[in-house]
Amino acid sequence: MSHDHHHGPTIDPERLAYYQRMATAVRELLIEKGILTDAQIVATIKKMEARGPALGARVVAHAWVDPNYKTRLLLDGSAGVEELGIPVDGTRLIVVENTEEVHNLVVCTLCSCYPRNILGLPPDWYKKAAYRARAVKEPRAVLAEFGTVLSDSVSIRVHDSTADMRYLVLPARPAGTEGWAEDKLAALVNRDSMIGVQAAKEPEQ
Ligand code: FE
């Protein structure tokens, strides 16, 4: 059957990779069979693209200003995230808090499991063998390479993600942010601070 009536750019099929061709075929079939509309597919793709560190930053900032929320979040990360209207993806989320005594670092030694529903796609270095192996063996050295030099009195806990268990680091709230609104606090929370390789940003003086 001809697909000439379809909209969008015309791409030479030979130039499309196998999975791209398969994705296109499935998409066209879903629409043709009336299972999904093109608009629904576009909306879903938009939703997936909206997943990114800004969601995790909202969670962190809310935990910083609301101690009761923080308690709930640390008890059940998935429920805590859902409470803010952020969809959970079926994996269990565990939130670990950085304190003056403990620094948490997240890795997936097997592959690249990552809390994608709140952080989006993992950075390239997270997927590299070097990080995956060294984060466990010499976390202090790895952290130093990210510019995070911890005093010897701080113990480091490394959390190994799995297919059904993901971790999010709750970084320590920077000093000098008392009374700040959540939006302003969230801007201090970047991706790396929620993986644990860095601290949250310090407020500008
Ligand atoms: Fe993995």
Boltz pocket constraint, residues with backbone or C-beta under 6 A from the ligand:
constraints:
  - pocket:
      binder: B
      contacts: [[A, 108], [A, 109], [A, 110], [A, 111], [A, 112], [A, 113], [A, 114], [A, 161], [A, 162], [A, 163]]
      max_distance: 6.0
